[in-house]
Amino acid sequence: MGVIGIETTIGMINNHEFMGFLDFCSSQ
């Protein structure tokens, strides 16, 4: 994961999209 991935993760957490965050991690 690069900077874009980190920013996406932070954005998801800030937007309370935790399930989306877990799905994102599982797809890596």
C-alpha positions as CSV (number, residue, x, y, z in Angstrom):
1,M,0.0,0.0,0.0
2,G,1.2,3.5,-0.9
3,V,0.2,6.9,0.1
4,I,-3.1,6.7,-1.8
5,G,-4.0,3.5,0.1
6,I,-3.2,5.2,3.4
7,E,-5.2,8.3,2.6
8,T,-8.1,6.1,1.5
9,T,-7.9,4.1,4.8
10,I,-7.9,7.4,6.9
11,G,-10.8,8.7,4.8
12,M,-12.8,5.6,5.4
13,I,-12.2,5.7,9.2
14,N,-13.1,9.4,9.3
15,N,-16.4,8.6,7.4
16,H,-17.1,5.6,9.7
17,E,-16.9,3.2,6.8
18,F,-15.4,0.5,8.9
19,M,-16.9,-2.4,7.0
20,G,-15.6,-0.9,3.8
21,F,-12.2,-0.6,5.5
22,L,-12.3,-4.3,6.4
23,D,-13.4,-5.3,2.9
24,F,-10.5,-3.1,1.5
25,C,-8.0,-4.9,3.7
26,S,-9.3,-8.3,2.8
27,S,-9.0,-7.5,-1.0
28,Q,-5.3,-6.6,-0.7
